[in-house]
Amino acid sequence: MDYLEIEQPKELADLNRRLSAKLERILSHKETRTIGSPGGSFPAKVYFRSARGNNVFWWSGRPSRDKSAVTNLFGHGTPGGHDPLNIDVQFNLPVVRFSRRRGGAFLRELRSNKIILVHRGIVTLRRSRIRKDVLFEKMDITLLEAETSRGSDEFLPIEELGAPELIENIDRFSRQLRQIVQSINAKATENEGYRCAPQKPRRFVKCINAGSNSRNFLPFVAKACSVLCEAELPCLDFKSPGDATSASSLSSGNCCETDCSS
């Protein structure tokens, strides 16, 4: 096999520092902005590609709350604006103990020793995870197969870490993923009330149909859902008992700073 997943946390931390340095150098307009996410809005230092315009590419990087991972948030917004910025995609990496619960990854091309930035396809929509096979089918990208400690796996390639086109291709990937998530969201909401919600604590949950205006906390009834799959209970936050409509924002990264996947 031509590619090998990098699984050593120290090396992942070093590679993330290289990525961050390149992003800071090229995305040169810096602001402190509010970033919106299903887990709640928060202030952060944001680097824009330019100081003016609409739908301008931005990045924000920071450690996770417990310092076990680094988060790289990407999106598009208006520099100098006051509205919260929406996240298009997250490339989050473990830097203490290796885990595949984070969406970002690096591969090593064995012939050239080049490092490739890739994504696992861990994408959340309204606090539930989009099925990876659905996402992979919709993305206009040729998947890369790589050897891992658990056997071979497929990844969404972005670009070689040292390539001049790296930032441009992260921007392109971010835009495409956002469009796909919005399309899936539109389909998933055709039938009112379809959301992911818990049935019992600490158990995986499935898409259900619970009336969003229900006044009583009733057991949720499992329903088929073709594009959304399982999420963990800590990632769910209902407005009121019986209300399966949670945060209105889309997120194509992770919620509560851990990706909702195994």
N, C-alpha and C positions, 0 to 999 in steps of 0.2 A: 504494500500500500504506500502511496506517495506522501501521505500526511500523517502527522502524529499530534494528538492533543497534548498541550502543555498543562500539567496537573500540579506542578510544584508551586505552592503559594508564594514563596519568596520570588521566584522567577515571574509569576503573574504580577506581583507588586512592582517589580522592576519594569516590566513591559508597560504597565499602566502609567508609570511615571514618564516613560518615553512618549506614550500617547498624549498624556496631559500637557507635556511641554510643547508638543507640536500644535495642539489645539489652542493653547494660550498664545502662541506666537502668531498663528494665522487668524484666529478669531479675536481681533485686537480691541474691539470696543467693549468695555466692561461696565456693567451696571449691577446694582443690588435690586433684585426683583422678587416678586412673590410667584412661586411655582405651585400650580394646582395639581392635586393627585387624589385618587380615591381614598387614600389614608389621611387626607387633610392637607391644607395649603401650608407653605413654609417659605420664609425668606432665604435667598441664596445669592451668591455671586454668580452672575451670568455673563458669558462671553458671546457677543454677537459678531457676525461676519462683517457687518458694516454698521455705521452709526445712524443711517437713515434707511427708510423704506418700509414696506409691508411684507409680511411673511418671510422675514430674514432668519436665516439659520442661526441657531444658538446652541451652546453647550454649557453645562454646569457640572462640576465634579466635586465630590466630597466623600468622606468616609461614612460608613453606616453608623447607626447609633452605638452599636456594641463594638465598633472598630474591627469587626471580623471580615469586612468586605469594603470595597470601594465602589461608589456609584458614579456612573457617567450618564447624565440625562441629556437628551437631544430633542430639539423641537424647532418650531418656527413662530416668530412673533414680531411685534413692532418695537424697535428700540425707542426708549423714552416714554413708552406707554405706561398706563397704570393698571390695566387688566392683568389678572393672573396669567402666566404662561402655561400652556398645555404641553405635556410631555408626549412626543411622538414615539420614542423608543428609548430603552435603557440598556446600556452595556455594563452590567455589574459583575464584579469579579471577586472571588474569595481570596483573601490575603493572609489568613491565619490557618484555616483548615480547609482542604479542598472539598468542594461541594458542587454538584450539578444543579443545584436549586437556583443558581444565578444565570441570567440570560447571556452574558458575555463570555467569550472564550478566545483563546489564541491557538492556532495550529502552527506547527513547524513543517515546512516543506523539506523533506529529507534530502532531496538531491541538491538543493541550493542553500539549505539552512535558513531560508527566508521565513519571516514570521507573518502570518496572515491573521487579521482581525476577522472574527466570525461571530455569528449569533446562533443560539441554540433553537430559536423559534419559540421561546417562552414569552407569551404575550397575553396580557390580561385585558378583559373588556368588562367594565362595570363589576370589577372584583371577581370575575370568574375567568378561567383560562380558555383561550381559543384553542381548539384542537389543532395539534401540530400538523397533521396530515392535510387539514383544510388550508392552513396558512401556507405550507410548502407548495401546495398545488396552485395557489393564487399568486405567489410571488414570481415575478419575471426574472428569476435567478437560477443558474445551474448549481445544484447542490454539490458540496464537497463531502466526500466520504473520507473519514480519518480513523486511524486506529486509536483506541482509548484503553484504559485499564479494564474496562468492562466489555471489550470487543469493539467492533466497528460501529460508527455512528455517523449520521448525516448532519451537516451544518449549512447555514446560509452564509456564504462568503461575502465580505465587504471589500477589503483591499489589503495589499501587502503593507505592513506597518511603515516601511520606509519609502513608499511610493509617493510621488508628487500629487497624485490624484486621490490620496487618502481622504482628505476632508470633503472633496467634491462627491466622492462615492458614499461617504457616510450621510451626507446631505440627501443624495438621491435615494438611498435605502430608507432613510427616515420618511421622506415624502411618500414613497410607494407604500410603506407599511401603514402610514396614517390613512391613506386612501382605502386600503384593504380593510382596516379595522372599522372605518366608518361605513363601508359597504356591508360588512358582516353585522354591524350594529343595526343597520336599517332592516336587514332581513330578520334578525333575531327579535326585533320589536314589532314585527307585523301583527303578531298576536299579542294583545295587551296582557301584561303581567308575567311574561316569560322571563325569569331571572334565576340566578342561582341562590339558594338559601339553605340553611341548616335544618336537619330533621332532629338530630340529637347532638349534644356537645361532643367535640373531639372525634367526630366521624366525618368522612368525606361526604360531600353533598352533590346533588345532581340538579339539573335544570328542572324547574317546577313552574306551576301555574298557580299563583296566589293572588287574589284580587288586591290591587294596591290600595284600595279604599276600605279594606276589611277592618272592622272595628274590634274583632275578637281574635285572639291569638290561637289559631287553629292549626292542627298538624298540616304540614305541606304535602301536597300530592305530587309525586314524581311524574314528569311528562317528558316525552322525547324532545330532544333539541339537537339539531344536526350540526351546529357549528360551535357551541359552547360545551365545555366539559367540566371536570371537577375542580373545586377550590376548597381550601381549608377554612374552617370556621373562623379563626382569628382574622381573616381577611374580609369578613363581612360586617357591615355596619348599617343597620336598618334605621330609618327615621322614626318608626313607631312600631309597636307590636302588630304583626300581621301585614306590615308594609314591606313588600319585597322589592321596592324601588329604592335603591341606595343612592350613592353619589351620581350626579348627572354627567360628570366628566368621563372622557375616554382615557384609557391608559394603555399604551402598548409596551409596557415594561413590567414592573411588579408593583404589588400593593404591600403596604406595611413593611417595606424595605426587604422583604424576602419573596422570591418568586413563588407563585402558587403552583408548585409542581414538585415532583420527586426527582 
